Amino acid sequence: MLESCVAKGFSVVVLAPLDIHLKNFKGLPGVSFQQLVKLKPGSMNPWDDWLFYRELKANFKKLRPDVIFTFTIKPNIYGAHAAGRLGIPCIPSVTGLGYSYLIGGYQAQIAFAMYRWAFKNVKSVFFLNSSDQHIFDAKGIIDIEESRLVPGAGVDLKGFTPASKATSAPFTFLYVGRLLGHKGIREYVAAAKQLQKENISARFAVVGPLDTYNPSAIPPEEIAKWISDGIIQYHGEVQDVRSYYKASDILVLPSYREGLSTVIVESLAMERPVIASEVPGCLEAVDASCGWLVPPRNSQELAKQMKACMMLDSEILAKMGENGRERVKVLFSTQQAVKPYMDALRLIKQGLGIDET
């Protein structure tokens, strides 16, 4: 997306905390970086949020951009409000409803009230799935006619290519994601335990960060026990997951809810079928041609489906993998993911009187 913005004649400033992902765009021509120091994703402290809002607003006031794109919950809420106060067009992308929505109660009510407050001057909002879009419409936060569905982050089909797994390797299930309760990691482990009790020989791999700031984070000692008990093989956080997709037979993501799962799309691009929960964000990515959907929060049904997949002929799994890649080509490539943002920039250019040519 950054490269496409620059190709359209925009200079781009990225506002974000300093982290390991900076290297992905550091030095990219036409792109500069400003560090955000006040963003505390897991904090529920209003003072922390106030400081973050002030930091965003000060940056926006100094930079005076033609348009602001925001992503994830706090940047969406405080970024949209700050942009509105300064009269700068802002397009938030709702990448998921997050922990507050999943636990419900007063935290969810506060979150929706904050969205309503922040989005009142926003002209367009992007959503990754129609369920989130309709929830925001029903709660009067947005007018659905002024919103748009986008196909997630997309996947680079040249980078994520089909790869054969070593035939001598054991049947391998793979979980890729943050180690959070609401990502379904405990259901994955419970299903693995069940299959091991039945003396079913398989490998259960896990790749992903601990994400300790999140209220749903799995305690390190619980993960250590899973490892010491021989239930999972934990590979930690990695920057390039492709070798792990290659070494697997099936991706398993028993999440409670997603925006639109990049992990699923990456796995399908590499021709690995998927078992996922029947929830928003997974429903859009998986269909019967390339995977299976199981009830969320149900380790027994998950174990049953994992066992059934092991019984399938390898040719069936291979065909489902091929179907998955074709699905990604049609719906979830990088080009499809970037197009809505480029369309928005084209309209903004026209509004500024800039010749598109």
Secondary structure as the mmCIF struct_conf table of DSSP 4:
data_model
#
loop_
_struct_conf.conf_type_id
_struct_conf.id
_struct_conf.beg_label_comp_id
_struct_conf.beg_label_asym_id
_struct_conf.beg_label_seq_id
_struct_conf.end_label_comp_id
_struct_conf.end_label_asym_id
_struct_conf.end_label_seq_id
HELX_RH_AL_P HELX_RH_AL_P1 LEU A 2 ALA A 7
TURN_TY1_P TURN_TY1_P1 LYS A 8 GLY A 9
STRN STRN1 VAL A 12 ALA A 16
HELX_RH_3T_P HELX_RH_3T_P1 ILE A 20 ASN A 24
TURN_TY1_P TURN_TY1_P2 PHE A 25 GLY A 27
TURN_TY1_P TURN_TY1_P3 PRO A 29 GLY A 30
STRN STRN2 VAL A 31 GLN A 35
BEND BEND1 LYS A 38 LYS A 38
TURN_TY1_P TURN_TY1_P4 PRO A 41 GLY A 42
HELX_RH_AL_P HELX_RH_AL_P2 PRO A 46 LEU A 63
BEND BEND2 ASP A 66 ASP A 66
STRN STRN3 ILE A 68 PHE A 71
BEND BEND3 THR A 72 THR A 72
HELX_RH_AL_P HELX_RH_AL_P3 ILE A 73 LEU A 86
TURN_TY1_P TURN_TY1_P5 GLY A 87 GLY A 87
STRN STRN4 CYS A 90 VAL A 94
HELX_RH_AL_P HELX_RH_AL_P4 GLY A 98 ILE A 103
HELX_RH_AL_P HELX_RH_AL_P5 GLY A 105 ALA A 118
HELX_RH_3T_P HELX_RH_3T_P2 PHE A 119 ASN A 121
BEND BEND4 LYS A 123 LYS A 123
STRN STRN5 VAL A 125 PHE A 127
BEND BEND5 LEU A 128 ASN A 129
HELX_RH_AL_P HELX_RH_AL_P6 SER A 130 ALA A 138
TURN_TY1_P TURN_TY1_P6 LYS A 139 GLY A 140
BEND BEND6 ILE A 141 ILE A 142
HELX_RH_3T_P HELX_RH_3T_P3 ILE A 144 GLU A 146
STRN STRN6 SER A 147 LEU A 149
TURN_TY1_P TURN_TY1_P7 GLY A 152 ALA A 153
STRN STRN7 VAL A 155 VAL A 155
TURN_TY1_P TURN_TY1_P8 LEU A 157 GLY A 159
BEND BEND7 PHE A 160 PHE A 160
HELX_LH_PP_P HELX_LH_PP_P1 SER A 164 ALA A 166
TURN_TY1_P TURN_TY1_P9 THR A 167 SER A 168
BEND BEND8 ALA A 169 ALA A 169
HELX_LH_PP_P HELX_LH_PP_P2 PRO A 170 PHE A 171
STRN STRN8 THR A 172 VAL A 176
BEND BEND9 GLY A 177 GLY A 177
STRN STRN9 LEU A 180 LEU A 180
HELX_RH_3T_P HELX_RH_3T_P4 GLY A 181 LYS A 183
TURN_TY1_P TURN_TY1_P10 GLY A 184 GLY A 184
HELX_RH_AL_P HELX_RH_AL_P7 ILE A 185 LYS A 197
TURN_TY1_P TURN_TY1_P11 GLU A 198 ASN A 199
STRN STRN10 ARG A 203 VAL A 207
TURN_TY1_P TURN_TY1_P12 THR A 212 TYR A 213
BEND BEND10 ASN A 214 ASN A 214
TURN_TY1_P TURN_TY1_P13 PRO A 215 SER A 216
STRN STRN11 ALA A 217 ALA A 217
HELX_LH_PP_P HELX_LH_PP_P3 ILE A 218 PRO A 219
HELX_RH_AL_P HELX_RH_AL_P8 PRO A 220 SER A 228
TURN_TY1_P TURN_TY1_P14 ASP A 229 GLY A 230
BEND BEND11 ILE A 231 ILE A 231
STRN STRN12 GLN A 233 TYR A 234
BEND BEND12 GLN A 239 GLN A 239
HELX_RH_AL_P HELX_RH_AL_P9 ARG A 242 LYS A 246
TURN_TY1_P TURN_TY1_P15 ALA A 247 ALA A 247
BEND BEND13 ASP A 249 ASP A 249
STRN STRN13 ILE A 250 LEU A 253
BEND BEND14 TYR A 256 TYR A 256
BEND BEND15 GLY A 259 LEU A 260
HELX_RH_AL_P HELX_RH_AL_P10 THR A 262 ALA A 269
TURN_TY1_P TURN_TY1_P16 MET A 270 GLU A 271
STRN STRN14 VAL A 274 SER A 277
BEND BEND16 GLU A 278 VAL A 279
TURN_TY1_P TURN_TY1_P17 PRO A 280 ALA A 285
TURN_TY1_P TURN_TY1_P18 ALA A 288 CYS A 290
STRN STRN15 GLY A 291 VAL A 294
TURN_TY1_P TURN_TY1_P19 PRO A 296 ARG A 297
HELX_RH_AL_P HELX_RH_AL_P11 SER A 299 MET A 310
TURN_TY1_P TURN_TY1_P20 MET A 311 MET A 311
BEND BEND17 LEU A 312 LEU A 312
HELX_RH_AL_P HELX_RH_AL_P12 SER A 314 LEU A 331
TURN_TY1_P TURN_TY1_P21 PHE A 332 PHE A 332
STRN STRN16 SER A 333 SER A 333
HELX_RH_AL_P HELX_RH_AL_P13 THR A 334 LEU A 352
TURN_TY1_P TURN_TY1_P22 GLY A 353 GLY A 353
#
